[in-house]
Amino acid sequence: MLKKLSNFKFLKSAYKIVWQSARWEAAANTLVVVASSVLPLVTVYMMKLTIDAVTQGLGAEDKEAAVARILLYVGVIGVTVLLHYAFSSLNGYISESMSLKAEDHLSDRLHDKSIALDLQYYENPDYFDTLHRAQQGAIQRPAAAFKNSTQLLQNGLSLIGMMALLFSFHWSVSVLLIAAVIPGVLFRLKFSQRLYRWDRSQTSTQRHAYYYHFLLTSDFYAKEIRLFQLGPLFIKRFHEMRRVLRGERLGIAKKRTIADVGANFVAVLAVYGSFGFMAWRAVYGFITIGDLVMYYQAFQRGLNYFKSLLGNAASLYEDSLYLSNLFEFLDLEPRVVDPPQATPIFQTIEQGITVENLSFGYPSGRPVLHDISFYVRPGEHIALVGENGAGKTTLIKLLCRLYDPSDGAICIDGVDLRDFRVNELRRRISVVFQDFVRYHLRVRDNIWFGNIELDEESPRIRESARAADVDPVIRSLPQGYETTLGKMFEHGEELSIGEWQKIALARAFLRDAQIIVLDEPTSALDAKSEYEIFQKFRELAREKTAFLISHRLSTAKMADRILVLEEGRIVEDGAHDHLIAKGGVYARMFALQSEQYR
Protein backbone atom coordinates (compact mmCIF):
# COMPACT_ATOMS: atom_id res chain seq x y z
CA MET A 1 0.00 0.00 0.00
CA LEU A 2 2.85 2.40 0.85
CA LYS A 3 4.37 1.70 -2.55
CA LYS A 4 1.06 2.57 -4.21
CA LEU A 5 0.79 5.81 -2.25
CA SER A 6 4.35 6.77 -3.23
CA ASN A 7 3.25 6.90 -6.85
CA PHE A 8 1.10 9.93 -6.02
CA LYS A 9 4.27 12.02 -5.60
CA PHE A 10 4.21 12.84 -9.32
CA LEU A 11 0.86 14.61 -8.92
CA LYS A 12 2.50 17.60 -7.26
CA SER A 13 4.69 18.13 -10.33
CA ALA A 14 1.63 17.73 -12.57
CA TYR A 15 -0.29 20.39 -10.60
CA LYS A 16 2.72 22.68 -10.90
CA ILE A 17 2.70 22.29 -14.68
CA VAL A 18 -1.02 23.14 -14.85
CA TRP A 19 -0.60 26.12 -12.54
CA GLN A 20 2.36 27.47 -14.55
CA SER A 21 0.54 27.19 -17.87
CA ALA A 22 -3.11 27.97 -16.96
CA ARG A 23 -3.38 29.40 -13.45
CA TRP A 24 -6.55 31.44 -14.11
CA GLU A 25 -8.35 28.47 -15.59
CA ALA A 26 -7.17 26.22 -12.74
CA ALA A 27 -8.46 28.70 -10.13
CA ALA A 28 -11.79 29.18 -11.96
CA ASN A 29 -12.21 25.42 -12.35
CA THR A 30 -11.77 24.93 -8.59
CA LEU A 31 -14.28 27.66 -7.71
CA VAL A 32 -16.93 26.32 -10.10
CA VAL A 33 -16.45 22.80 -8.75
CA VAL A 34 -16.94 23.92 -5.13
CA ALA A 35 -20.08 25.87 -6.07
CA SER A 36 -21.46 22.89 -8.00
CA SER A 37 -20.99 20.51 -5.07
CA VAL A 38 -23.72 22.26 -3.02
CA LEU A 39 -26.45 22.04 -5.67
CA PRO A 40 -27.31 18.29 -5.37
CA LEU A 41 -28.11 18.65 -1.66
CA VAL A 42 -30.42 21.57 -2.41
CA THR A 43 -32.18 19.57 -5.14
CA VAL A 44 -32.74 16.52 -2.93
CA TYR A 45 -34.07 18.56 -0.02
CA MET A 46 -36.40 20.63 -2.24
CA MET A 47 -37.72 17.40 -3.77
CA LYS A 48 -38.60 16.17 -0.27
CA LEU A 49 -40.47 19.44 0.46
CA THR A 50 -42.31 19.16 -2.87
CA ILE A 51 -43.47 15.56 -2.24
CA ASP A 52 -44.59 16.41 1.30
CA ALA A 53 -46.42 19.50 0.02
CA VAL A 54 -48.22 17.37 -2.60
CA THR A 55 -49.18 14.80 0.05
CA GLN A 56 -50.50 17.50 2.37
CA GLY A 57 -52.24 19.29 -0.50
CA LEU A 58 -54.35 16.23 -1.28
CA GLY A 59 -56.38 16.77 1.90
CA ALA A 60 -56.00 20.54 2.22
CA GLU A 61 -58.99 22.88 1.97
CA ASP A 62 -56.95 25.78 0.49
CA LYS A 63 -55.80 24.13 -2.74
CA GLU A 64 -54.48 27.38 -4.22
CA ALA A 65 -52.10 27.97 -1.29
CA ALA A 66 -50.88 24.36 -1.54
CA VAL A 67 -50.30 24.68 -5.31
CA ALA A 68 -48.48 28.00 -4.83
CA ARG A 69 -46.15 26.42 -2.29
CA ILE A 70 -45.55 23.41 -4.58
CA LEU A 71 -44.79 25.70 -7.55
CA LEU A 72 -42.32 27.65 -5.43
CA TYR A 73 -40.47 24.45 -4.53
CA VAL A 74 -40.54 23.27 -8.16
CA GLY A 75 -39.21 26.66 -9.26
CA VAL A 76 -36.29 26.41 -6.83
CA ILE A 77 -35.54 22.91 -8.16
CA GLY A 78 -35.66 24.24 -11.73
CA VAL A 79 -33.28 27.11 -10.91
CA THR A 80 -30.93 24.66 -9.16
CA VAL A 81 -30.92 22.34 -12.18
CA LEU A 82 -30.29 25.28 -14.52
CA LEU A 83 -27.37 26.38 -12.35
CA HIS A 84 -26.03 22.83 -12.47
CA TYR A 85 -26.13 22.82 -16.29
CA ALA A 86 -24.64 26.33 -16.45
CA PHE A 87 -21.79 25.40 -14.12
CA SER A 88 -21.23 22.17 -16.04
CA SER A 89 -21.03 24.00 -19.40
CA LEU A 90 -18.80 26.72 -17.97
CA ASN A 91 -16.53 24.14 -16.39
CA GLY A 92 -16.33 22.29 -19.70
CA TYR A 93 -15.07 25.43 -21.45
CA ILE A 94 -12.63 26.24 -18.63
CA SER A 95 -11.31 22.66 -18.61
CA GLU A 96 -10.83 22.70 -22.39
CA SER A 97 -8.84 25.94 -22.19
CA MET A 98 -6.80 24.62 -19.28
CA SER A 99 -6.07 21.32 -21.05
CA LEU A 100 -4.95 23.01 -24.29
CA LYS A 101 -2.65 25.43 -22.48
CA ALA A 102 -1.18 22.68 -20.31
CA GLU A 103 -0.63 20.41 -23.34
CA ASP A 104 1.10 23.21 -25.27
CA HIS A 105 3.28 24.03 -22.26
CA LEU A 106 4.20 20.38 -21.79
CA SER A 107 4.93 19.98 -25.51
CA ASP A 108 7.39 22.85 -25.14
CA ARG A 109 8.97 21.06 -22.18
CA LEU A 110 9.29 17.82 -24.17
CA HIS A 111 10.75 19.66 -27.16
CA ASP A 112 13.24 21.55 -24.98
CA LYS A 113 14.33 18.33 -23.32
CA SER A 114 14.61 16.50 -26.66
CA ILE A 115 16.96 19.08 -28.18
CA ALA A 116 18.97 19.40 -24.95
CA LEU A 117 19.83 15.70 -24.75
CA ASP A 118 23.01 14.44 -26.33
CA LEU A 119 23.24 12.34 -29.45
CA GLN A 120 24.52 9.42 -27.41
CA TYR A 121 21.00 8.98 -26.03
CA TYR A 122 19.98 8.12 -29.59
CA GLU A 123 22.44 5.25 -29.52
CA ASN A 124 20.49 3.59 -26.70
CA PRO A 125 17.22 1.65 -27.30
CA ASP A 126 16.21 2.31 -23.68
CA TYR A 127 16.05 6.02 -24.52
CA PHE A 128 13.55 5.38 -27.31
CA ASP A 129 11.45 3.27 -24.95
CA THR A 130 11.48 6.14 -22.43
CA LEU A 131 10.58 8.68 -25.11
CA HIS A 132 7.80 6.46 -26.46
CA ARG A 133 6.26 6.04 -23.01
CA ALA A 134 6.50 9.79 -22.38
CA GLN A 135 4.74 10.58 -25.65
CA GLN A 136 1.94 8.00 -25.31
CA GLY A 137 -0.81 10.07 -23.76
CA ALA A 138 1.52 11.67 -21.21
CA ILE A 139 0.94 15.19 -22.57
CA GLN A 140 -2.71 14.99 -21.52
CA ARG A 141 -1.98 13.53 -18.08
CA PRO A 142 -1.19 16.69 -16.03
CA ALA A 143 -4.45 18.42 -17.04
CA ALA A 144 -6.35 15.15 -16.59
CA ALA A 145 -4.84 14.72 -13.11
CA PHE A 146 -5.88 18.26 -12.15
CA LYS A 147 -9.42 17.70 -13.44
CA ASN A 148 -9.64 14.38 -11.60
CA SER A 149 -8.51 16.15 -8.44
CA THR A 150 -11.16 18.88 -8.71
CA GLN A 151 -13.83 16.30 -9.54
CA LEU A 152 -12.71 14.35 -6.49
CA LEU A 153 -13.15 17.53 -4.45
CA GLN A 154 -16.63 18.09 -5.93
CA ASN A 155 -17.74 14.52 -5.34
CA GLY A 156 -16.27 14.60 -1.84
CA LEU A 157 -18.15 17.74 -0.82
CA SER A 158 -21.40 16.46 -2.32
CA LEU A 159 -20.89 13.11 -0.61
CA ILE A 160 -20.37 14.75 2.79
CA GLY A 161 -23.75 16.45 2.43
CA MET A 162 -25.50 13.21 1.44
CA MET A 163 -23.78 11.22 4.21
CA ALA A 164 -24.89 13.76 6.81
CA LEU A 165 -28.45 13.48 5.51
CA LEU A 166 -28.38 9.68 5.58
CA PHE A 167 -26.83 9.62 9.05
CA SER A 168 -29.82 11.61 10.29
CA PHE A 169 -32.01 8.73 9.00
CA HIS A 170 -29.93 5.82 10.38
CA TRP A 171 -26.19 5.31 10.88
CA SER A 172 -26.28 1.83 9.29
CA VAL A 173 -27.24 3.26 5.89
CA SER A 174 -24.04 5.37 5.81
CA VAL A 175 -21.94 2.29 6.63
CA LEU A 176 -23.72 0.27 3.93
CA LEU A 177 -23.01 3.02 1.42
CA ILE A 178 -19.28 2.79 2.07
CA ALA A 179 -19.26 -1.03 2.00
CA ALA A 180 -21.04 -1.07 -1.36
CA VAL A 181 -18.34 0.91 -3.16
CA ILE A 182 -15.00 -0.26 -1.76
CA PRO A 183 -14.76 -3.60 -3.70
CA GLY A 184 -15.11 -1.88 -7.08
CA VAL A 185 -12.43 0.68 -6.26
CA LEU A 186 -9.98 -1.95 -5.02
CA PHE A 187 -10.43 -3.83 -8.30
CA ARG A 188 -9.88 -0.60 -10.25
CA LEU A 189 -6.60 0.08 -8.45
CA LYS A 190 -5.46 -3.49 -9.01
CA PHE A 191 -6.13 -3.46 -12.74
CA SER A 192 -4.66 0.03 -13.21
CA GLN A 193 -1.41 -1.28 -11.78
CA ARG A 194 -1.58 -4.42 -13.91
CA LEU A 195 -2.25 -2.45 -17.10
CA TYR A 196 0.59 -0.05 -16.36
CA ARG A 197 3.08 -2.90 -15.80
CA TRP A 198 1.94 -4.54 -19.03
CA ASP A 199 2.28 -1.23 -20.90
CA ARG A 200 5.88 -0.78 -19.73
CA SER A 201 6.84 -4.38 -20.47
CA GLN A 202 5.48 -4.14 -24.03
CA THR A 203 7.00 -0.75 -24.94
CA SER A 204 9.56 -2.28 -27.29
CA THR A 205 6.93 -4.39 -29.08
CA GLN A 206 4.66 -1.36 -29.43
CA ARG A 207 7.54 0.63 -30.94
CA HIS A 208 8.31 -2.22 -33.37
CA ALA A 209 4.69 -2.25 -34.50
CA TYR A 210 4.70 1.52 -34.94
CA TYR A 211 7.95 1.25 -36.92
CA TYR A 212 6.29 -1.05 -39.46
CA HIS A 213 3.38 1.40 -39.60
CA PHE A 214 5.89 4.21 -40.27
CA LEU A 215 7.61 2.18 -43.00
CA LEU A 216 4.29 1.57 -44.73
CA THR A 217 3.08 5.18 -44.60
CA SER A 218 6.26 7.27 -44.99
CA ASP A 219 7.20 8.73 -48.37
CA PHE A 220 10.90 8.15 -47.61
CA TYR A 221 10.49 4.35 -47.97
CA ALA A 222 7.71 4.37 -50.57
CA LYS A 223 9.84 3.65 -53.66
CA GLU A 224 11.82 0.75 -52.23
CA ILE A 225 8.80 -0.89 -50.57
CA ARG A 226 7.03 -0.94 -53.95
CA LEU A 227 10.04 -2.06 -55.96
CA PHE A 228 10.84 -4.96 -53.63
CA GLN A 229 7.15 -5.73 -52.91
CA LEU A 230 7.76 -5.40 -49.18
CA GLY A 231 4.30 -4.03 -48.38
CA PRO A 232 2.49 -7.36 -47.74
CA LEU A 233 5.42 -8.60 -45.59
CA PHE A 234 5.44 -5.48 -43.41
CA ILE A 235 1.64 -5.55 -43.09
CA LYS A 236 1.84 -9.18 -41.98
CA ARG A 237 4.49 -8.40 -39.36
CA PHE A 238 2.48 -5.39 -38.14
CA HIS A 239 -0.62 -7.56 -37.80
CA GLU A 240 1.29 -10.28 -35.91
CA MET A 241 2.59 -7.78 -33.35
CA ARG A 242 -0.75 -6.03 -33.00
CA ARG A 243 -2.51 -9.39 -32.57
CA VAL A 244 -0.24 -10.28 -29.65
CA LEU A 245 -0.63 -6.82 -28.07
CA ARG A 246 -4.39 -6.81 -28.62
CA GLY A 247 -4.81 -10.30 -27.16
CA GLU A 248 -2.85 -9.54 -24.00
CA ARG A 249 -4.61 -6.23 -23.42
CA LEU A 250 -8.04 -7.74 -23.99
CA GLY A 251 -7.14 -10.49 -21.51
CA ILE A 252 -6.60 -7.84 -18.85
CA ALA A 253 -9.81 -6.05 -19.91
CA LYS A 254 -11.79 -9.32 -19.65
CA LYS A 255 -10.71 -9.92 -16.06
CA ARG A 256 -11.49 -6.29 -15.20
CA THR A 257 -14.97 -6.63 -16.72
CA ILE A 258 -15.73 -9.72 -14.63
CA ALA A 259 -14.56 -7.90 -11.50
CA ASP A 260 -16.72 -4.86 -12.40
CA VAL A 261 -19.82 -7.07 -12.74
CA GLY A 262 -19.23 -8.53 -9.28
CA ALA A 263 -18.68 -5.08 -7.75
CA ASN A 264 -21.84 -3.71 -9.38
CA PHE A 265 -23.83 -6.69 -8.04
CA VAL A 266 -22.79 -5.73 -4.50
CA ALA A 267 -23.73 -2.10 -5.17
CA VAL A 268 -27.21 -3.02 -6.48
CA LEU A 269 -27.90 -5.17 -3.39
CA ALA A 270 -26.92 -2.24 -1.19
CA VAL A 271 -29.13 0.26 -3.05
CA TYR A 272 -32.31 -1.78 -3.08
CA GLY A 273 -31.74 -3.27 0.37
CA SER A 274 -31.56 0.28 1.72
CA PHE A 275 -34.65 1.28 -0.26
CA GLY A 276 -36.57 -1.65 1.25
CA PHE A 277 -35.51 -0.56 4.72
CA MET A 278 -36.62 3.01 4.03
CA ALA A 279 -39.98 1.85 2.62
CA TRP A 280 -40.56 -0.26 5.73
CA ARG A 281 -39.91 2.80 7.93
CA ALA A 282 -42.32 4.86 5.80
CA VAL A 283 -45.13 2.24 6.06
CA TYR A 284 -44.89 2.30 9.86
CA GLY A 285 -45.01 6.08 9.86
CA PHE A 286 -41.48 6.75 11.07
CA ILE A 287 -40.86 8.95 8.00
CA THR A 288 -43.01 10.78 5.46
CA ILE A 289 -43.31 9.94 1.76
CA GLY A 290 -41.16 13.01 1.08
CA ASP A 291 -38.55 11.70 3.52
CA LEU A 292 -38.64 8.33 1.71
CA VAL A 293 -37.95 9.99 -1.64
CA MET A 294 -35.27 12.26 -0.14
CA TYR A 295 -33.41 9.50 1.67
CA TYR A 296 -33.58 7.15 -1.31
CA GLN A 297 -32.27 9.85 -3.64
CA ALA A 298 -29.64 10.77 -1.08
CA PHE A 299 -28.51 7.14 -0.86
CA GLN A 300 -28.53 6.66 -4.63
CA ARG A 301 -26.71 9.91 -5.29
CA GLY A 302 -24.37 9.34 -2.37
CA LEU A 303 -23.51 5.93 -3.82
CA ASN A 304 -22.79 7.54 -7.20
CA TYR A 305 -20.72 10.30 -5.60
CA PHE A 306 -18.80 7.80 -3.53
CA LYS A 307 -18.16 5.61 -6.57
CA SER A 308 -17.12 8.68 -8.55
CA LEU A 309 -14.92 9.91 -5.72
CA LEU A 310 -13.08 6.62 -5.36
CA GLY A 311 -13.07 6.33 -9.14
CA ASN A 312 -11.39 9.75 -9.25
CA ALA A 313 -8.87 8.50 -6.71
CA ALA A 314 -8.22 5.43 -8.86
CA SER A 315 -7.88 7.66 -11.95
CA LEU A 316 -5.44 9.85 -10.07
CA TYR A 317 -3.47 6.74 -9.19
CA GLU A 318 -3.48 5.73 -12.84
CA ASP A 319 -2.46 9.27 -13.84
CA SER A 320 0.39 9.16 -11.34
CA LEU A 321 1.63 5.87 -12.80
CA TYR A 322 1.74 7.27 -16.32
CA LEU A 323 3.08 10.61 -15.12
CA SER A 324 6.08 8.66 -13.87
CA ASN A 325 6.81 7.89 -17.55
CA LEU A 326 6.67 11.59 -18.39
CA PHE A 327 8.94 12.69 -15.57
CA GLU A 328 11.29 9.78 -16.22
CA PHE A 329 11.94 11.44 -19.59
CA LEU A 330 11.99 15.03 -18.29
CA ASP A 331 14.49 14.01 -15.59
CA LEU A 332 17.05 12.82 -18.15
CA GLU A 333 20.15 15.00 -18.05
CA PRO A 334 22.49 15.83 -20.94
CA ARG A 335 26.09 14.76 -20.54
CA VAL A 336 27.53 17.31 -22.95
CA VAL A 337 27.09 20.39 -20.77
CA ASP A 338 28.49 23.89 -20.33
CA PRO A 339 31.43 24.21 -17.89
CA PRO A 340 30.85 26.00 -14.57
CA GLN A 341 33.29 28.75 -15.62
CA ALA A 342 33.28 28.98 -19.41
CA THR A 343 36.18 30.40 -21.43
CA PRO A 344 35.15 33.24 -23.80
CA ILE A 345 34.65 31.85 -27.30
CA PHE A 346 37.18 32.65 -29.99
CA GLN A 347 36.25 35.16 -32.69
CA THR A 348 38.93 33.99 -35.10
CA ILE A 349 41.27 31.03 -34.83
CA GLU A 350 44.75 32.37 -34.09
CA GLN A 351 46.84 29.35 -33.12
CA GLY A 352 44.99 26.47 -34.76
CA ILE A 353 43.26 23.24 -33.78
CA THR A 354 45.09 20.55 -31.85
CA VAL A 355 43.80 16.98 -31.46
CA GLU A 356 45.65 15.19 -28.66
CA ASN A 357 45.50 11.42 -28.05
CA LEU A 358 41.81 11.36 -28.97
CA SER A 359 39.85 8.14 -28.42
CA PHE A 360 36.13 7.52 -28.57
CA GLY A 361 33.63 4.67 -28.43
CA TYR A 362 29.84 4.81 -28.73
CA PRO A 363 27.69 3.86 -25.72
CA SER A 364 27.09 0.48 -27.29
CA GLY A 365 30.74 -0.22 -26.53
CA ARG A 366 32.01 -0.20 -30.12
CA PRO A 367 35.37 1.65 -30.21
CA VAL A 368 35.68 4.02 -33.19
CA LEU A 369 38.73 6.26 -32.73
CA HIS A 370 42.04 5.18 -31.19
CA ASP A 371 44.64 7.63 -29.85
CA ILE A 372 44.42 10.16 -32.70
CA SER A 373 46.69 13.22 -32.71
CA PHE A 374 47.19 15.95 -35.34
CA TYR A 375 47.42 19.73 -35.71
CA VAL A 376 45.55 22.06 -38.08
CA ARG A 377 46.91 25.54 -38.86
CA PRO A 378 44.49 28.52 -38.91
CA GLY A 379 42.83 28.71 -42.33
CA GLU A 380 44.09 25.28 -43.39
CA HIS A 381 41.84 22.98 -45.44
CA ILE A 382 41.96 19.35 -44.36
CA ALA A 383 40.53 16.37 -46.25
CA LEU A 384 39.57 13.27 -44.28
CA VAL A 385 39.58 10.11 -46.38
CA GLY A 386 39.21 6.44 -45.65
CA GLU A 387 36.85 3.51 -45.96
CA ASN A 388 33.35 3.56 -44.50
CA GLY A 389 33.49 3.11 -40.73
CA ALA A 390 37.03 4.48 -40.45
CA GLY A 391 35.84 7.20 -38.05
CA LYS A 392 35.77 10.29 -40.27
CA THR A 393 32.23 11.48 -39.42
CA THR A 394 32.72 10.53 -35.76
CA LEU A 395 35.75 12.81 -35.61
CA ILE A 396 33.65 15.68 -36.96
CA LYS A 397 30.90 15.00 -34.39
CA LEU A 398 33.51 15.31 -31.65
CA LEU A 399 34.75 18.57 -33.17
CA CYS A 400 31.15 19.90 -33.07
CA ARG A 401 30.89 18.60 -29.52
CA LEU A 402 27.90 16.44 -30.30
CA TYR A 403 29.80 13.93 -28.18
CA ASP A 404 32.66 14.25 -25.70
CA PRO A 405 35.72 12.04 -26.21
CA SER A 406 36.38 8.99 -24.07
CA ASP A 407 40.03 10.05 -23.76
CA GLY A 408 42.17 12.88 -25.03
CA ALA A 409 41.02 16.31 -26.14
CA ILE A 410 40.37 18.66 -29.03
CA CYS A 411 41.70 22.16 -28.41
CA ILE A 412 41.22 25.41 -30.32
CA ASP A 413 43.89 28.04 -29.63
CA GLY A 414 45.00 25.88 -26.73
CA VAL A 415 41.56 25.72 -25.08
CA ASP A 416 39.75 22.39 -24.66
CA LEU A 417 36.38 22.41 -26.44
CA ARG A 418 34.78 21.36 -23.14
CA ASP A 419 35.78 24.75 -21.68
CA PHE A 420 33.56 26.66 -24.13
CA ARG A 421 29.80 27.04 -23.87
CA VAL A 422 28.26 24.43 -26.16
CA ASN A 423 26.01 26.72 -28.19
CA GLU A 424 28.71 29.39 -28.60
CA LEU A 425 31.10 26.76 -29.96
CA ARG A 426 28.52 25.39 -32.39
CA ARG A 427 27.78 28.88 -33.70
CA ARG A 428 31.41 29.02 -34.87
CA ILE A 429 31.02 25.82 -36.90
CA SER A 430 29.06 25.23 -40.11
CA VAL A 431 28.40 21.64 -41.20
CA VAL A 432 26.81 19.80 -44.09
CA PHE A 433 26.49 16.14 -43.11
CA GLN A 434 26.01 13.42 -45.70
CA ASP A 435 22.57 12.75 -44.21
CA PHE A 436 21.60 16.42 -44.45
CA VAL A 437 18.04 17.45 -43.60
CA ARG A 438 15.43 18.26 -46.25
CA TYR A 439 13.00 20.68 -44.62
CA HIS A 440 9.57 20.56 -46.26
CA LEU A 441 9.26 24.32 -45.85
CA ARG A 442 10.00 27.39 -47.97
CA VAL A 443 13.25 27.56 -49.92
CA ARG A 444 14.07 30.72 -47.98
CA ASP A 445 13.64 28.84 -44.69
CA ASN A 446 15.83 25.97 -45.86
CA ILE A 447 18.74 28.37 -46.40
CA TRP A 448 17.99 30.85 -43.59
CA PHE A 449 18.10 28.05 -41.00
CA GLY A 450 21.87 28.15 -41.44
CA ASN A 451 21.97 31.48 -39.62
CA ILE A 452 18.68 32.45 -37.98
CA GLU A 453 20.34 35.48 -36.38
CA LEU A 454 19.98 37.15 -39.79
CA ASP A 455 16.75 38.73 -41.00
CA GLU A 456 14.60 36.33 -43.04
CA GLU A 457 14.80 38.73 -45.99
CA SER A 458 18.58 39.16 -45.81
CA PRO A 459 20.24 39.45 -49.25
CA ARG A 460 22.89 37.04 -47.99
CA ILE A 461 20.38 34.20 -48.51
CA ARG A 462 20.54 34.75 -52.29
CA GLU A 463 24.32 35.19 -52.12
CA SER A 464 24.66 31.81 -50.39
CA ALA A 465 22.37 30.22 -52.99
CA ARG A 466 24.52 31.62 -55.77
CA ALA A 467 27.67 30.34 -54.03
CA ALA A 468 26.10 26.87 -53.92
CA ASP A 469 25.09 27.19 -57.59
CA VAL A 470 21.40 26.65 -56.77
CA ASP A 471 20.05 30.18 -57.40
CA PRO A 472 19.01 29.38 -61.02
CA VAL A 473 17.05 26.34 -59.82
CA ILE A 474 15.29 28.41 -57.15
CA ARG A 475 14.35 31.19 -59.57
CA SER A 476 12.78 28.59 -61.89
CA LEU A 477 10.38 27.45 -59.13
CA PRO A 478 6.76 28.77 -59.16
CA GLN A 479 7.21 31.16 -56.21
CA GLY A 480 10.98 31.38 -56.27
CA TYR A 481 12.41 31.61 -52.76
CA GLU A 482 8.89 31.45 -51.29
CA THR A 483 8.20 28.04 -52.84
CA THR A 484 7.52 25.22 -50.39
CA LEU A 485 9.85 22.26 -51.00
CA GLY A 486 8.88 18.60 -50.77
CA LYS A 487 5.48 16.98 -51.13
CA MET A 488 4.41 16.88 -47.49
CA PHE A 489 2.32 20.06 -47.82
CA GLU A 490 0.16 21.39 -50.63
CA HIS A 491 1.75 23.27 -53.54
CA GLY A 492 5.12 21.77 -52.61
CA GLU A 493 7.80 21.29 -55.28
CA GLU A 494 10.17 18.33 -55.17
CA LEU A 495 13.85 18.71 -56.03
CA SER A 496 16.38 16.17 -57.20
CA ILE A 497 18.83 14.81 -54.63
CA GLY A 498 21.60 16.92 -56.14
CA GLU A 499 19.48 20.07 -55.93
CA TRP A 500 18.59 19.33 -52.31
CA GLN A 501 22.31 18.88 -51.66
CA LYS A 502 23.01 22.32 -53.09
CA ILE A 503 20.31 23.81 -50.83
CA ALA A 504 22.09 22.22 -47.86
CA LEU A 505 25.39 23.71 -49.03
CA ALA A 506 23.79 27.15 -49.31
CA ARG A 507 22.58 26.73 -45.72
CA ALA A 508 26.16 26.00 -44.60
CA PHE A 509 27.61 28.91 -46.58
CA LEU A 510 25.19 31.35 -44.88
CA ARG A 511 26.58 30.68 -41.42
CA ASP A 512 29.19 33.06 -39.97
CA ALA A 513 31.58 30.27 -39.04
CA GLN A 514 35.29 29.99 -38.43
CA ILE A 515 35.20 26.24 -39.11
CA ILE A 516 33.40 24.75 -42.11
CA VAL A 517 32.80 21.01 -42.41
CA LEU A 518 31.58 19.31 -45.56
CA ASP A 519 30.79 15.62 -45.06
CA GLU A 520 30.31 14.08 -48.52
CA PRO A 521 28.72 17.39 -49.61
CA THR A 522 28.64 16.68 -53.36
CA SER A 523 27.98 12.93 -53.50
CA ALA A 524 24.82 13.49 -55.58
CA LEU A 525 26.39 16.03 -57.97
CA ASP A 526 28.04 15.42 -61.29
CA ALA A 527 31.79 16.00 -61.68
CA LYS A 528 31.40 19.42 -63.37
CA SER A 529 29.03 20.76 -60.67
CA GLU A 530 31.29 19.38 -57.97
CA TYR A 531 34.34 21.12 -59.44
CA GLU A 532 32.52 24.47 -59.75
CA ILE A 533 31.16 24.30 -56.20
CA PHE A 534 34.56 23.50 -54.72
CA GLN A 535 36.16 26.38 -56.58
CA LYS A 536 33.58 28.71 -55.00
CA PHE A 537 33.99 26.96 -51.68
CA ARG A 538 37.74 27.62 -51.70
CA GLU A 539 37.02 31.30 -52.28
CA LEU A 540 34.40 31.46 -49.49
CA ALA A 541 36.57 29.57 -47.03
CA ARG A 542 39.88 31.23 -47.93
CA GLU A 543 40.48 32.55 -44.41
CA LYS A 544 38.51 29.82 -42.60
CA THR A 545 39.53 26.42 -41.33
CA ALA A 546 37.80 23.68 -43.32
CA PHE A 547 37.36 19.93 -43.04
CA LEU A 548 36.27 17.97 -46.07
CA ILE A 549 35.14 14.34 -46.00
CA SER A 550 34.90 12.77 -49.42
CA HIS A 551 35.24 9.40 -51.08
CA ARG A 552 36.07 11.18 -54.33
CA LEU A 553 39.82 11.62 -54.08
CA SER A 554 39.74 14.04 -57.01
CA THR A 555 37.97 16.36 -54.56
CA ALA A 556 40.24 15.54 -51.62
CA LYS A 557 43.36 16.49 -53.65
CA MET A 558 42.13 20.11 -53.64
CA ALA A 559 42.74 20.30 -49.85
CA ASP A 560 45.98 21.60 -48.31
CA ARG A 561 46.46 18.36 -46.40
CA ILE A 562 44.94 14.91 -46.40
CA LEU A 563 44.47 12.72 -43.33
CA VAL A 564 43.97 9.05 -44.14
CA LEU A 565 41.99 7.11 -41.50
CA GLU A 566 41.95 3.35 -41.22
CA GLU A 567 40.09 1.49 -38.46
CA GLY A 568 39.95 4.58 -36.27
CA ARG A 569 43.60 5.56 -36.62
CA ILE A 570 45.45 8.12 -38.77
CA VAL A 571 47.77 6.09 -40.95
CA GLU A 572 48.92 8.84 -43.34
CA ASP A 573 49.12 12.64 -43.24
CA GLY A 574 50.27 14.98 -45.98
CA ALA A 575 49.49 16.82 -49.21
CA HIS A 576 48.23 14.93 -52.26
CA ASP A 577 51.56 14.87 -54.14
CA HIS A 578 53.46 13.79 -51.03
CA LEU A 579 51.08 10.89 -50.35
CA ILE A 580 51.15 9.78 -53.99
CA ALA A 581 54.92 9.77 -53.92
CA LYS A 582 54.87 7.80 -50.68
CA GLY A 583 53.00 4.96 -52.41
CA GLY A 584 50.98 4.00 -49.35
CA VAL A 585 47.27 3.58 -48.57
CA TYR A 586 46.20 6.87 -50.18
CA ALA A 587 48.21 6.22 -53.34
CA ARG A 588 46.57 2.81 -53.76
CA MET A 589 43.09 4.28 -53.20
CA PHE A 590 43.77 7.04 -55.73
CA ALA A 591 45.10 4.57 -58.27
CA LEU A 592 41.98 2.40 -57.93
CA GLN A 593 39.65 5.37 -58.50
CA SER A 594 41.76 6.65 -61.40
CA GLU A 595 41.63 3.22 -63.00
CA GLN A 596 37.84 3.29 -62.89
CA TYR A 597 37.81 6.61 -64.76
CA ARG A 598 40.30 5.32 -67.37
Disulfide bonds with the S-S distance in Angstrom:
none
